[in-house]
Amino acid sequence: MSRDGVLAFALFAFVSSITPGPNNLMLLASGANFGFRASVPHVLGITSGFMVLVASVGFGLAAVFSRAPWVYTAMRWLGAAYLLFLAWRIARAAPPEPSQRRAGPARPMRYWGAVAFQWVNPKAWLMALSAFSTYVPAGGGAPVVLGAVALYGAINLPSVTAWAIGGSQLQRFVRTRRRALAFNLAMAGLLVASLLPMLRALPQPARAGVAKAAAARVAGRGHVSWQPCTPAHPPQLRPS
């Protein structure tokens, strides 16, 4: 990737990581309800799971969606259903009393739960597929893919951490049960609202583009070049 390409990709990674979405809204609620320290496993799980997802897309997983589009559709709706379940749990949650913090049912999401959640998170898929269809060149091979994953992770971690810290600063506001319930209802509503644009965000051509690029990396082991798409000339892959 050129220097300008790296800068453009870094800006995309920052904007997509820092803007509201399911992960960030859940971290905001977790920080407000349980504090920052208790939310650290959730933070680390998000970035770890997302990096694995991005690497999988870069190394060819997107080709599955090109050959079986119903898989992508099924995962989007599975993710939407799980997000509705999480919104319901957030709406019913409240900061546990000191005597109930260990034994109470309310607790922040754990590390492996956050890792697994990335695979049904519509925004995470949108971010990963958009990165490889727009910013990461198809002819770079494994070094470029791993470099993109590392850069994305390095930007994503402090971005999501900021949301957990921001939520922890709201703990004074949500100390009473009434305020906590009002805050959690608002977070649950925002989480549901975040689904609507993401479920229609990525059109089929973008998925097809990243699938072709991923297939080229696998078939040609990176020895391909990518021709930019113009209205009169569709994208073509050719040996270099």
N, C-alpha and C positions, 0 to 999 in steps of 0.2 A: 504493500500500500504506500502511496505517496504521502508526503507530509500533509498536504491539504486534505487527502483522503482520511488520514488518521485524525486530524482535527475535526473534520465533519462528523466522523463516526463517534468521536468522544463527545461532541456536542449533542448528538442524537442520544447517546447512552445516558448522559446527564439529564436531559429533558425527560426522557422516557422513564428514568428511575426516580426522579424527584417529584413528578406530578402525581396527583391523587390516583389511586387505583386500589384494587382489593388488598394487596400487601400493605400499602402505606396506611390505609384506613384502619386495617386490623391492628397495625402497630400503634397507631395513635390511640385506639381504644385500649390496647393492652398496656401501654405506658400509663394511661390515666387510671386504669383500674388496679394494676399490679405493680407499677413502678418500672423504672428502666432496667434495674439489675435482673428482675425476674423475667424481663422480656428479651434479654440478650440471646438465649437459645433460639428464640423465634427469629430474631434478626439474622443470626448466623445461618440458620436453616434456609431462610429466603435466598440469601446470596449463594450459598452452596448449591441448593437445588436449581437455581436459575442458571448458574454456570454449567452444570451438567446438561441442562436442557439446551442451552445455546450450543454447546459442543456437539450434542447429538444432532441438532439441526444442521450444523455446519458439516458434519461428517456423513450426511446422507439420509437422515430420518425424514426430511421433508419430501424425499422422493416417494415415500409411502403414500403421502397425501395426494401426489399426482396420479398414482396408479389406483388408489382407493379413496376417492374424495369423501366417502361416507365415514371413514375413520376420523377425519378432521371434524366433520359435522357432529359425530357422536361425542367426541371429546369436548367440543364447545358446549353442548347441551348438558353433558355430565358435569362439566365445570360450573355451568350456570346453576344447576340443581344443588351442587355442594355449596356454592356461595350463598344461595338462599337459606340453606341450613345453617351456615355460619352466621348469617345476618340474624336469624332467629335466636341463636345462642347468645349473640352479643346483646340483642334487645332484652333478653332475660337476665343478663349478668349484672352484677353489682360488686363493688369492692368488698372482699371478704373481711370480716372482723378479725382483729389480731389473733383471737383464740381459734379461728377457723381457717387460718391461712394454710395449714398443713393438711387438715382433714376435710375441708370444705370442697364441694363439687366444682366451684368456680376456680379456674386456674388458667394461666396463659398457655398458648400453643407451645408444644415442645419442639425440639430440634428436628426430629425425623418427621413429625407431622408437617412442619413448615417446608421441609425438603419435598415431601410427597405432594404437597398442595400445588407446587409450581407446575406439575404436569396436568392439572385440571384448571389452571388459572388462565382465563382467556387473554388477559393483558400480557402475561409472560410469553404466551405463544405468539401474540402479535408482535411483541418486541423482538423476539428471536428471529421470526420469519422475515420481518422488515429489515433487520440488520443485514441478513445475507442476501436479500433480494435487491438491496439498494446501495449498501456501503462496502461490503466485503467482496473483493474481486474473486472470481471463480478460479483463476489460474494460480493462486498462491499456494495451494496444497496445505498440508498439515501445519507448517509453521505459521501461516497467516491465520488459519482458523484458531489455533491455540493462542496466538497473540491477541486476536479479537476477543476471545473468551476471557483472557487475563485482564485486558483493558476494561471490558464491560464489568467484570467483577470488582475491579479496583474502584470504579466509579459508583457502582450500585451499592456497595457496602456502606460508605458514609452517607449516601442519599437516604437509604431506608433507616439507618441509625438516627438520622435527624428527626424522623417522624416519631420514633419511640421516645427520644428525648423530649420532643415537643409534647407528647402525651403525658409524660411524667411531670411536666411543668403544670399540667392542668389538675393534678391531684388535689390541690387546695380547693379548687372549684367543685370537685365531685366528692367531697368528703361526706356530705349528707346523702342518705339513700335516695331521696327524691331527686336531687341533682344528678346523682349517678345514673338513675334510670332514665332521666331526660336526655343526658348525654349519650347513653348507649342506644336509645331509640333513634337519636339523630344519626349516630354512626351506622346503625343498621340500615336506615333509610338511604344514606349516601352510598353504602355498599351495594344495595339493590340498584340504585340509580346508575352506578358505575358500570353495570352489566350492559345496559342498553346500547351505548355507542360501540362497545368492544365486540358485541355479537355481530355487528354489521360492518366492522371496521376494515377487515382485510378481504378484498375481492379475490376472485379466483385467479386472475392473471398474475397477481403478486405471488400467490402460492405456487403457480406453475413456474414462474421465473426462478424462484429459489430452489425448486425441485430440480430443474434442469441444471442449475449450477452445482448443486450437491451431487447429482448423478455424474457430472463431468469430473468432479474430484475423485469419486470412487472408481469410475471406469478408466480414466486417464492418469490417475495418480498425480493430478495437478498439472499435467502437461497440456493445458488447453489455454485458449485465449478467448476473451469475451468481447463480442461486438455490441456496442450500444444500440439500443432499439430506436428506430425511427418509424414514423407512420408508414413509410413505403417499404422498409426493410425490417422484417421481424428478427428477433435475436437468433444468432446462429453460433454454434460451437464448432471449432475447427482445430485440428492438431497444430501445435506450434513447433 
